[in-house]
Amino acid sequence: MVDWTGIAVWHGAREGSPGSIHTRWCKDDTEYDALIAESINASRWRQLKSVFKLNHNMVEPKKGMEGYDPAAKYDHIFKAVTHNMNYITKWADLDGGIDETTWGFMGYCGDAGGRLKNKPVAKG
């Protein structure tokens, strides 16, 4: 989602129009952008766009009307995340902290792994 949002912002910052974003992935076009093309492929971007735009066009104020919000098409998901985080923070238990390093790890760590000394966890 970070790449998706970043591409929409980058395309707008480069003075792209909403109907021309597909040109950012076309190597033959002058609007081609290697940064965008390497971040996410066009089909994945379109797939995310189809579920990211969550608004009801019929009830949203149009451009020039009172209460118009240019980001209304895409702000629902951010409002939901903010609401959920505020809800969790409001009702979270202050004493819910856990030291996750005391739990045994059953996977592969590679060079980054290793056993923490003086932790009360069995080696096997």
Residue, then its C-alpha position, 0 to 999 in steps of 0.5 A: m500500500v505504501d508503494w501504491t500511494g507513493i506512485a499516485v503521489w509521484h505521478g501527480a508530482r510529475e504533473g501527470s493526469p489521472g488518465s495518463i498514469h498507465t504511461r508510467w509503465c510503458k517503456d516506449d512512452t516519454e512519460y515512462d518512469a523507471l522508479i514507478a515501474e520497479s516499485i510495483n507492476a501495472s497489473r498489481w497497481r490496478q488490482l490494488k486500486s480496484v479495492f482501495k477506492l472506497n467511496h460512494n460517488m452519488v453522495e459525495p459533494k462534487k468539485g466546487m460544492e460546499g464540503y468537497d474533499p479532493a481526497a474523498k475517493y481514497d480517504h476511507i481506508f485511512k479513516a478506518v485505520t485511524h479509527n481502529m488504532n484509536y479504538i485499540t489505544k483507548w481500550a488497551d490494557l496498560d499492563g499487556g507488555i510481553d518480552e517476546t524474546t523469552w519465547g523459543f523460536m522454531g524457524y531459521c534465522g541465518d546469520a542474524g539468529g542466535r540464542l539470547k544469553n540468560k533467557p529462561v528458554a530451553k535450547g530445543 
